[in-house]
Amino acid sequence: MKYDVVVVGSGPAGSVTARYAALSGAKVLIIERRAEVGVPVLCGEGISRKVDEFDMLKSKNWIANKVDGARIFAPDGTMVKLAAEKAGNETGYIIYRDIFDQELARSAIKAGVELKLNTEAVGLIKEKEKILGVRARQFDEELEIEADIVVGADGVESKVGKWAGIKTTLKPIDLETCAQYTLANVDCDKNYSDFYVGKGIAPGGYIWVFPKGKDIANVGIGILASLSESGMALKLLNRFIDTHPELKKGEPIRLLAGAVPVSEPIESVRDNLIL
């Protein structure tokens, strides 16, 4: 099986890269280890409206809520309000991340990209240190996918990058440990994404409240891993919710946990492999 480009991972980076490669005339394959694109959701679900500039998403079914801006709260309660265009990459839309990813994959497929699900990359095809493609497994079948260019879009501490000899392991100071509830039956201002900062609230990070509607919100926390310990992120998040009656009255319909890189860019190109 031979392609011009093989992309490992069907998240936004993978699908967008694959789409542009296909539009340039390349024969492109995305492989995704999971059975469904965008699942499970591991995201705060706040993004900038700059996504509209790419003109890739014709449907709007991925938008849960459109916010006017952000409110940033200091430990003493001081609040600063910013318009969406000034508030950074997490303010503009609150999205349904699973649908968002699927719409991007759909856009890539429309451009001519092939997509294989339940297909896990297990190594690189090499000859005298030159990367020739990807070894993969789909159920019990072993696959050798030859490609002129390999794209690793497989997330934090990329395995694809490691196989190419790139140091993708991050130090604790370069990672945020995160936890997030989606809470129903809360009181929140659906016009603003809220951010709470302070060492006592979220050391090395912040707490966010992203309204998905008038009575539902993603409430999460990210703290620097080097300042954390096991279970600390969730404990601090629970404490924050307990001290905010408008959130405490809510009930969780989803709980996520994960890690987010906050490091300087790592090496992103090795031979004909791109991260």
C-alpha positions in Angstrom: 0.0 0.0 0.0 1.7 3.2 -1.2 0.8 6.9 -0.6 2.4 10.2 -1.0 1.5 11.2 2.6 0.4 9.1 5.6 -1.0 10.9 8.6 -1.1 9.2 12.0 -4.0 10.7 14.0 -7.4 12.1 12.9 -7.5 15.1 15.3 -7.7 18.6 14.0 -4.0 18.8 13.2 -4.1 15.5 11.3 -7.3 16.2 9.3 -6.3 19.7 8.3 -2.8 18.7 7.3 -4.2 15.8 5.3 -6.8 18.0 3.6 -4.3 20.6 2.4 -1.9 17.8 1.1 -4.8 16.3 -0.8 -5.8 19.6 -2.3 -2.2 20.0 -3.5 -2.6 16.8 -5.5 -1.1 14.3 -3.0 -2.5 10.8 -2.4 -3.2 10.9 1.3 -4.2 8.3 4.0 -5.1 9.1 7.6 -4.9 6.2 10.1 -6.7 6.5 13.4 -6.4 3.9 16.2 -9.9 4.5 17.6 -13.2 3.3 16.2 -14.6 6.8 15.9 -13.1 10.2 15.0 -13.2 12.7 17.9 -14.0 10.2 20.6 -13.3 10.2 23.5 -13.4 14.0 23.9 -10.3 15.3 25.7 -10.6 19.1 25.4 -11.9 22.2 27.2 -13.8 22.9 24.0 -13.0 26.6 23.7 -11.6 27.9 20.5 -11.0 31.2 18.6 -13.3 32.4 15.9 -10.2 32.5 13.6 -11.2 29.0 12.6 -13.8 30.7 10.3 -10.9 32.1 8.2 -9.9 28.6 7.0 -13.4 28.1 5.4 -13.3 24.4 6.0 -16.4 23.9 8.1 -19.6 24.4 6.1 -21.9 23.1 8.8 -22.3 24.9 12.1 -23.5 21.9 14.1 -20.2 21.8 16.0 -20.9 25.1 17.7 -22.5 24.8 21.2 -22.2 28.5 22.0 -20.7 31.7 20.7 -19.2 34.0 23.3 -18.6 37.7 23.2 -15.3 37.6 25.2 -13.5 36.5 28.3 -13.6 37.6 32.0 -10.4 37.0 34.0 -10.7 36.9 37.8 -7.8 37.6 40.1 -7.6 35.9 43.5 -9.0 39.1 45.2 -12.0 39.0 42.9 -10.8 41.8 40.6 -12.2 41.1 37.1 -10.9 42.2 33.7 -13.2 41.8 30.7 -11.7 41.3 27.2 -13.4 41.2 23.8 -13.2 37.8 22.0 -10.6 39.1 19.5 -8.3 40.2 22.3 -8.9 37.2 24.6 -6.7 34.5 23.0 -7.2 31.2 21.3 -9.7 29.7 23.7 -12.4 32.4 23.3 -14.9 32.8 20.5 -16.7 29.5 20.2 -17.6 26.8 22.7 -17.7 23.7 20.6 -18.8 20.0 20.6 -15.3 18.7 20.1 -16.4 15.3 18.8 -18.5 16.8 16.1 -15.8 19.4 15.3 -13.2 16.7 14.7 -15.7 14.7 12.6 -16.5 17.7 10.4 -12.8 18.4 9.8 -12.3 14.7 8.9 -15.3 15.0 6.6 -13.7 18.0 4.9 -10.5 16.1 4.4 -12.3 13.1 2.9 -14.2 15.4 0.6 -10.8 16.7 -0.6 -9.8 13.1 -1.5 -8.2 11.8 1.7 -8.7 8.1 2.7 -9.3 7.3 6.4 -8.7 4.0 8.1 -10.2 3.5 11.6 -9.2 1.0 14.2 -5.7 1.2 12.7 -2.9 1.7 15.1 0.6 2.8 14.1 3.1 0.4 15.7 6.4 1.6 14.1 8.1 3.1 11.2 9.3 1.4 8.0 13.0 2.2 7.7 15.9 1.3 5.4 19.3 2.5 6.5 17.7 5.1 8.8 15.6 6.5 6.0 11.9 6.6 6.8 9.8 4.8 4.1 6.4 4.7 5.8 4.4 3.3 8.8 3.9 -0.1 10.2 0.3 -0.4 11.5 -2.2 -3.0 12.8 -5.9 -3.1 12.0 -7.5 -5.7 14.2 -5.3 -8.8 13.5 -3.9 -7.6 10.2 -0.4 -6.2 10.0 -0.1 -3.4 7.5 2.9 -1.8 5.8 2.0 1.6 4.5 4.7 3.1 2.3 4.7 6.9 2.0 7.0 9.7 0.8 6.0 11.8 3.8 4.9 10.7 7.3 3.0 13.1 9.5 2.8 12.4 13.2 -0.4 14.0 14.6 -0.7 11.5 17.5 -0.7 14.0 20.3 1.4 14.7 23.4 4.7 12.9 23.6 4.2 11.6 20.0 5.2 7.9 19.6 5.7 8.5 15.9 8.3 11.2 16.8 10.0 8.9 19.2 10.4 6.2 16.6 12.1 8.7 14.4 14.5 9.6 17.1 13.0 12.8 18.2 12.9 13.5 21.9 9.2 13.9 22.6 9.1 13.1 26.3 8.3 16.3 28.2 9.5 17.3 31.7 6.9 18.0 34.4 7.6 21.7 34.0 6.5 21.4 30.4 3.1 19.8 31.1 -0.2 20.9 32.7 -2.3 18.2 34.4 -5.9 18.8 33.8 -9.4 17.8 34.9 -12.8 19.0 33.7 -16.4 18.4 34.5 -19.3 19.2 32.1 -21.9 20.4 34.6 -25.6 20.6 34.0 -28.1 22.8 35.9 -25.6 25.6 36.6 -26.0 29.3 36.5 -23.5 30.9 34.0 -23.3 33.9 31.8 -23.4 32.3 28.3 -21.8 35.4 26.8 -18.4 35.0 28.4 -15.7 32.4 29.0 -14.4 32.9 32.6 -10.8 32.3 33.7 -9.7 32.2 37.4 -6.0 32.6 38.2 -3.9 32.5 41.3 -1.4 30.1 43.0 -3.9 29.1 45.6 -6.6 28.3 43.0 -4.5 26.7 40.2 -0.7 26.7 40.7 1.0 27.4 37.4 -2.3 27.4 35.5 -5.9 28.5 35.8 -9.5 27.4 36.2 -12.0 27.9 33.3 -15.7 28.0 33.0 -16.8 27.6 29.3 -20.6 28.0 28.9 -22.1 25.6 26.4 -25.5 27.1 27.0 -27.5 29.0 29.6 -27.4 26.2 32.2 -24.5 23.9 31.1 -20.8 24.6 31.2 -17.4 22.9 31.0 -15.6 23.7 34.3 -12.0 22.6 34.3 -8.5 23.2 35.7 -5.0 23.0 34.5 -2.0 23.1 36.9 1.7 22.8 36.2 2.8 19.2 36.6 5.9 20.2 38.5 3.8 21.9 41.1 1.2 19.0 41.3 0.8 15.6 42.9 -1.4 12.7 42.3 -5.1 13.7 42.3 -4.3 17.4 43.1 -6.0 18.9 40.0 -9.3 17.2 40.7 -9.2 18.1 44.4 -8.6 21.8 43.6 -11.3 21.8 41.0 -13.8 20.3 43.5 -12.8 22.9 46.1 -13.4 25.7 43.6 -16.8 24.3 42.6 -17.8 23.9 46.3 -17.1 27.6 46.9 -19.2 28.8 44.0 -22.9 28.2 44.6 -23.8 28.8 41.0 -21.7 25.8 40.1 -22.1 23.6 43.2 -25.8 23.2 42.4 -24.9 21.5 39.1 -24.4 17.8 38.4 -21.6 16.3 36.3 -22.6 14.6 33.0 -18.9 14.1 32.0 -15.5 14.0 33.7 -12.2 14.3 31.8 -8.6 14.1 32.8 -5.4 14.5 30.8 -2.3 16.5 30.1 -1.6 19.5 28.0 1.9 20.5 26.8 3.1 24.0 27.6 6.7 23.6 26.4 8.7 25.4 23.8 8.4 23.8 20.4 10.2 20.5 20.1 12.0 19.3 17.0 9.3 18.9 14.4 11.1 17.6 11.3 13.3 14.5 10.9 14.2 13.2 7.5 10.8 13.0 5.7 8.8 12.9 8.9 6.8 15.9 10.2 5.2 16.4 13.6 
